Amino acid sequence: MQQNTMVGVDIGTTSTKVVAFSRAGEVLYQQSQEYPIVSLEPGQAEQDPELVLQAALNTLGAVAKWLQEQGHAVDGVSFSSAMHSLILVDADGKPLTNSYTWADSRSHTFADDIKSSAVGHKIYLQTGTPVHPMSPLVKLCWLRKEQPEVFKQAAKFIGIKEYVLHRLFGEYKVDYAIASATGLFHIFEFAWHPDALQVAGVNPDQLPEPVPPTYTFKGLQAADAAALHLPADTPFVIGASDGCLANLASHAVRPGEAVVTIGTSGAVRMMANQPATDLQERVFSYILDKDHFVLGGAVNNGGVALRWFRDTFYAAETLEATRKDQDIYELLDEVAGSIKPGAEGLLFLPYLLGERAPIWDGAARACFIGAGYNHKRAHFLRAVMEGVIYSVNSVVQALEQTIGPVSCIYANGGFCFSELWVQMLADVTGKKVQLTETREGSAFGAAIMGMYALGLLPSLEAAESMIRVRSTFEPDQNTHETYARSYAIFESLYPKLKESFVQLSKV
């Protein structure tokens, strides 16, 4: 059956995924292609922008070719991408550097200096981006010092999505969402922030022009149209950032509706109808469009903490499960489920990889607190799972203190395969948690934005009919009270241990 389709392109940190959706939001076909992270020294996390470009073009072409063969019409193509990337390009648009990803932390000393200054606090309050090595603001300061000749040669400072779209259309445009994650964009005035530009050492002409997420490119070159199996007049919608669009895909677009994502890392995000920042600098505040703002925080340690525990303390069981073609995580769920909530007084601070929100401390380290002779391996497993949820809850609470109460949580990410872990989220936060059928997150959000931009949806809220809830987890009040007591202790630990973490980092 022939259908009209919207294609969502999600340019991620490790791969690009392209998904074709029907106008009803059903997945028709998808393709993805991975690319490597260059990490030859501590803190380095770069990508070859040409490899990312080719992955985007290859996957888009493969999906469009399939649609063409099936006789489906393409309404348009809309984009999502990871935030905080930075590429220096020359006057011809050729890259002078690799793409520095959000994970590149070599600029951490510059982040510390900026964050401790009065101008740094002002920049956060007006840009909404915490001062951290992830942000292009900090990376620019570092590059200006470490690679001054390359910095001087640069005609433009752009991100990976802008690089891909410039290759196709010859325009340097950046959507408000990506711009608002640079640390260089005034989220209250929708313009580049003069103080941030001065700190970074760049001027507005060296940056892309900020545009709404509905901005649409047209006019593919004949060769590109042929290679992509698309008509030359196919509209390309600039879209937004992956985090903002993931909220849209879960239909968490009303105040009070939060999205919790836990994959390798994790994030909590909530929509608001106006920007807001936190005097304690715990949360980010990004723009989706002029009527929708996404506030939240990302945590470094999500599923990676459970994987670490699995590999370190359940290595034999993992090998045996692999040999029998069984899922080790089902066994871990069963073991953790045998322990009462609260792990009999054992707590885990999950800062294996340092931490972003809400403490923003790269020196923070993981630790178990409260271990007793009665605690067995299963208790430590349960404590790890609970520690990740406590960390997420600290971001939920920071959000509530910044913009108001969370009434409902939509959950996605790999942790959703564990009913035990999702129930922990409901019990720790005391909130109803809903899982949607949507698994394509940011690509689906891009498609929704594309439909809205092209007039196929009257509003972003109108996408609600395309999103279906598949299961709901209600908090157990008794368990919530148990967790509230444990969480109060968890929350008090980091301030007491902060200086010890700094000293340990020097050992």
Secondary structure, DSSP 4 states (H G I P E B T S, - for coil): ---EEEEEEEE-SSEEEEEEEETTS-EEEEEEEE-PPB-SSTT--EE-HHHHHHHHHHHHHHHHHHHHHHT-EEEEEEEEE-SS-BEEE-TTS-BSS-EEPTT--TTHHHHHHHHTSHHHHHHHHHH----STTSHHHHHHHHHHH-HHHHHH-SEEE-HHHHHHHHHHS--EEEHHHHTTTT-EETTTTEE-HHHHHHHT--GGGSPEEE-TT-EE----HHHHHHHTS-TT--EEEEEEHHHHHHHHTT--STTEEEEEESSSEEEEEEESS----TT--SEEEEEETTEEEEEEEES-SHHHHHHHHHHHSHHHHHHHHHTT--HHHHHHHHHHTSPTTGGG-EEE--TT-B-TTT-BTT---EEES--TT--HHHHHHHHHHHHHHHHHHHHHHHHHHH----EEEEESGGGG-HHHHHHHHHHHTSEEEEES---HHHHHHHHHHHHHTTSSSSSGGGGGG--EEEEEPPPHHHHHHHHHHHHHHHHHHHHHHHHHHHHHT-
